[in-house]
Amino acid sequence: MKISWGTGIGAVYGLFVLMILALVGMSIIQKIDLVTDDYYVEEIQYQGKIDKINNAKQLTTPLKWEVAETGISIHYPADMKGISGQIYFYCPSDNRKDFKLDIQPGQSGSQFISTQKISAGRYQLKIDWKANGVGYWNEGTVNI
């Protein structure tokens, strides 16, 4: 049995169309996460974040955190009073794991966050805090 040139060219074009339709179908079901939904507003306010990072670098006793099996301990500078703000847990691989907590330092100037209810994975820890009327920003990576 012989296949003519017209049939061969038609088969190639047909396979090409099927391949393109398959790629379009796969791209439609692909999950795309943005770092944040309101990225434009955050970009406009980025200079404020840079100022907070510089304020945090100038501290004599910086903010520190330790990751253990049971949780994360965040140690705030002892000389700071009236600490407030939020702690953001950003998971780059899945935005459904993202969450934020309010800063609530204890008597010792530290805060413990239990990892019992946190899904395992890699998180960007972003701490936006304020003390004595000055804003600070610390961030780093934690593996839970």
WOPELIN-V290359 format. One record per helix or strand of 3 or more residues. SS is the DSSP state (~ for helix, > for strand). FROM is the first residue (numbers start at 1). LEN is the number of residues. Records with the same first field share a line. If there is no record, write none. Layout:
# WOPELIN-V290359
SS = FROM-LEN + FROM-LEN
This chain:
# WOPELIN-V290359
~ = 5-25 + 39-6 + 46-12 + 95-3
> = 64-4 + 71-5 + 84-7 + 99-4 + 110-5 + 122-10 + 134-10
